[in-house]
Amino acid sequence: EPEVTQTPSHQVTQMGQEVILRCVPISNHLYFYWYRQILGQKVEFLVSFYNNEISEKSEIFDDQFSVERPDGSNFTLKIRSTKLEDSAMYFCASSPGPGRGELFFGEGSRLTVL
Amino acid sequence: KNQVEQSPQSLIILEGKNCTLQCNYTVSPFSNLRWYKQDTGRGPVSLTIMTFSENTKSNGRYTATLDADTKQSSLHITASQLSDSASYICVVTLNTGGFKTIFGAGTRLFVKA
């Protein structure tokens, strides 16, 4: 069964360092998303992406964050200069249709900023 | 303000019993409402998705209802199993260009033998 895969599963980094989280969405999906979940809190929408551009972003998604689809398969989230409060689980998701279809989530990348 | 509120925050039931989880939302413009199951440390897994015109939808032992007038949804779990222990999250999608999603905080369900 096709699935969304994310790497790394866990990354530990020093404050101020750049981090890139990678996602391989399901191959025939066209819409891609990043979410984050701080430990013990609810999942929060970061950004949606379609046709090689950002469709919508939340207030959390500031200039420190960027997304890219560098090739036909990967979808990346970059955090330029990590802060302690960026420590969270980051989930990638994809869907075949524009928001009305089912969202398929990856297993997440846990980011720990020291 | 767009919000999704879930109750109860947590629930303990005995294996084999039924339970109902609640979701109230104040989200506009509304596109659809989904229920997800999330095991600790894992990604959410979709259970049901309902649009404005749908009142009920079933997926095995899970039945979701939606009242778009009162902006309430419920998830009913029948004949609970130990493996049902997880967080159940109500998610509402806005009918905007980017289909932003608002997540509830979830109901943590514990099923005991």
Boltz contact constraints between the chains, C-beta under 6 A:
constraints:
  - contact:
      token1: [A, 42]
      token2: [B, 103]
      max_distance: 6.0
  - contact:
      token1: [A, 42]
      token2: [B, 105]
      max_distance: 6.0
  - contact:
      token1: [A, 43]
      token2: [B, 103]
      max_distance: 6.0
  - contact:
      token1: [A, 45]
      token2: [B, 100]
      max_distance: 6.0
  - contact:
      token1: [A, 45]
      token2: [B, 101]
      max_distance: 6.0
  - contact:
      token1: [A, 48]
      token2: [B, 98]
      max_distance: 6.0
  - contact:
      token1: [A, 55]
      token2: [B, 97]
      max_distance: 6.0
  - contact:
      token1: [A, 55]
      token2: [B, 98]
      max_distance: 6.0
  - contact:
      token1: [A, 56]
      token2: [B, 98]
      max_distance: 6.0
  - contact:
      token1: [A, 56]
      token2: [B, 100]
      max_distance: 6.0
  - contact:
      token1: [A, 91]
      token2: [B, 43]
      max_distance: 6.0
  - contact:
      token1: [A, 99]
      token2: [B, 31]
      max_distance: 6.0
  - contact:
      token1: [A, 99]
      token2: [B, 93]
      max_distance: 6.0
  - contact:
      token1: [A, 99]
      token2: [B, 99]
      max_distance: 6.0
  - contact:
      token1: [A, 100]
      token2: [B, 32]
      max_distance: 6.0
  - contact:
      token1: [A, 102]
      token2: [B, 46]
      max_distance: 6.0
  - contact:
      token1: [A, 105]
      token2: [B, 43]
      max_distance: 6.0
  - contact:
      token1: [A, 105]
      token2: [B, 44]
      max_distance: 6.0
  - contact:
      token1: [A, 106]
      token2: [B, 43]
      max_distance: 6.0
  - contact:
      token1: [A, 107]
      token2: [B, 42]
      max_distance: 6.0
  - contact:
      token1: [A, 107]
      token2: [B, 43]
      max_distance: 6.0
  - contact:
      token1: [A, 108]
      token2: [B, 43]
      max_distance: 6.0
